[in-house]
Amino acid sequence: MVAQLVDLIVAFVTGTVSAVGYLGVFVLMTFESACVPIPSEIIMPFSGFLVTTGKLNIWGVTLAGAFGNLIGAVITYAIGFYGGRPFILKYGKYFFVKEKEIHHAEKFFAKWGDWSVFISRNLPVIRTFISLPAGVAEMPFAKFALFSFLGSIPWCFALTYLGFILGSNWLVIREYGHYLDIAAGLAIAAFLGKIVWDYYHDISSD
């Protein structure tokens, strides 16, 4: 049953992106970021494969994904902002949001504050739900939008590049998707951590 569902999602994603290109990436990533279970781990790698065929450009795909992520994030932020926590807990199941996932996102937001929006865009699972507690906490919208967009770029690029490298073998992600999620998350987190480390190291050296 699960395998059949995954096959349907793959067919839907590949058909949509093949038919309308960047717009398809944008729309699908909007859905994904708005908590609709259409994995970016399928959307972006397949789009990366299409880059190898010359149909798409890697930076065009990355930006289409990042902008889609932003719009979906704004939708879920608005649900949290205007609906509040009780609304999310009561009606979240209708938006494909589980209570356990909400609690994980709330914990992460409580620990890292506004920066959790930027950091979590590069972490599997929680990246989809972090907008809800950000909205509930009434995080300043401009800051939320900026952090969401900038934070999603490394994730979108990494998955697109992975699809580009794998080429026609991109479907291997279906078998090892969970491990690839973890690997991509750790690699991006390490990259961002190095940037922060180098920045403060340079300051302390002056």
N, C-alpha and C positions, 0 to 999 in steps of 0.2 A: 504493500500500500504506500509506504513512504517512498520507495523507489519510483513508483508510478507518479507520485506527486512531484518528485524532483524532476522526472522526465518532462512533465507538463510545464513546469516552471522554466526549464532549460529551453524547451521548444518555444514558449511564449517570449522569453528574453531574446533568443537568437533571431526569431522571426521579426520582432519589433525593431531591433537595432539594425538588422539587415535591410529592412524596408525603409526606415526613415533616418538612419544614421545618428547624427549628433542629437537631434530632437528626441529620438528614441532613448538615448543614454540619459538625457536630461529628465524626461518624464519618468523613466523607470527608477532613477536615483531619487527623484522627488518622492515617489511612492515608498521606496526603501527607507528613506529618512523620516517619513511620516508614519513609521511603524508597520507598514504593510510588508508582509514577509516575502519580499523579492530580494534575495541576497545580492549585495554588491559584489560578492565573491564570484558571482556568475556574470553579472552585467559588465563589469570592468575588464576582466580577463578576456571574455569573448570579444569585446570591443578592441582590446589589444591585439587579438588574433587578426581582426579585420585591418588593423594598421599594417600588418605584414602583407596584405593583399593590395595595399594602396588605396583602399576605399576610404580610410579615415587617417587622421593625423594624431599622433600620440598626445600632443598638447591640446588639440581640439577636444579629444576624448576626455582628457583630465579636467579641463575647464567645464565641459558640459556636465560631467559628473559632479564637480564641486558646486556649480550653480544649482544643480538639481538637489544636491544635499542641503544647500542653504534654504531653498524654498520649502522642502519637507521639514527642515528643522524649525522654520518660522511657524509652520502649521501646528506642530506639536508644542512649540513654545506658547502659542496663543491658547491652546487647550489648557495648558498648565496655568497660564496667567489669568485667564478669564474664568476657567472652571474651578481651579483650586484643587487641592489634594483630595477632598471628599468626592468630587466629580470624577477624578481620574480613577480612584479606587472602585467607584460604583460602576462606571461605564467603560473603563479601560478595556475590558474583555471584548467589547464591540469594536475596538480599534486595534485588536490583536496585541494588546498589552497585558501581560500577566503581572499579578501583584508582586511576585518575587522579583521580577525584573525592575519594577518601580523601586522597590526597597534597595536593590543593589545600586541603582542610579542615584538615589537619594543619599546613600552612604558616601558614594564617590564625590558627589557635589558638596556634601558637608565637609569632607576632608580637604578638598582642593579649591573650593570656592569657585569664583568666576573662571579661573584657569582650567577647571575640570572640563569646560566646554571645548577648549582648544585641545587639551590632552586626549580626551576620550574619543575624539573624531578618528584617532588612530588606533583604537582598541576594539577588538571584536565584541559584538553583542551590545555592550554598554553605550557604544557610540550612537546607537539608534534611539536610546531612551533618555539620554542626558538632558535633552531639551525640556522634558516635562518638569523635573525639579527646578531647572533654571527659570522656567515660566512661573512656577509656584512661588519661588523666592523673589520674583519681580526683578531679576537681573536687568540692568539697563539694556534696552533693545539694541542700540547701536553697537555696543560692546559685544553683545551676544551674537549679532549677525556677523561682525568682523571676525570674531574668534571661530565661529562655526565655519565660515568660508575658508579662512586661512588654514584652519586645522584639518579640513577635509582634503586639501590639495595633496599632501604627502600620501595619504591613504589611496586616493584615486589614482595618483601616478604610479604608486608601487604595484597595485593590482593590474593596471593597464600594462605596465612594463613586464610584469610576470606573464601575462597573456601573450605579449609580443615575443618574449623569449621562448615560451612553450610552443608558439605557433599553432599548428593544427592539432597538437597534443594538449591543448588548453583544458580539455575535458577531464584530464587527470585530477583537476581540482575537485571534481565531484567525489573522488575516492579519498583524497587527503585534505579536503577543505578545512577541517578543524585544525590540523597541524599547520597548514599554510596560514590560517588566521593568526595563530599564535606566533609563528615565525615572522610574519609581516608586522604584527604589532610590536614585537620585541625589537625588530630591526629599525623600525621608524622611531620607536621610543628612544633607542640608543643613539640614533642620529640626532634627534632633537636635544637629547641630553648633552651630547658632545658640543652642540652649538652653544648651549647655555654655559657649559663648563669653560669653553674657550673664551666666551665673552667676559665672564667674571675673572678668569685667570689673567686676561689681558689688562683688566682694570686694576687688579691687585699688583701687577707688575710695573705699572706706570709710576 
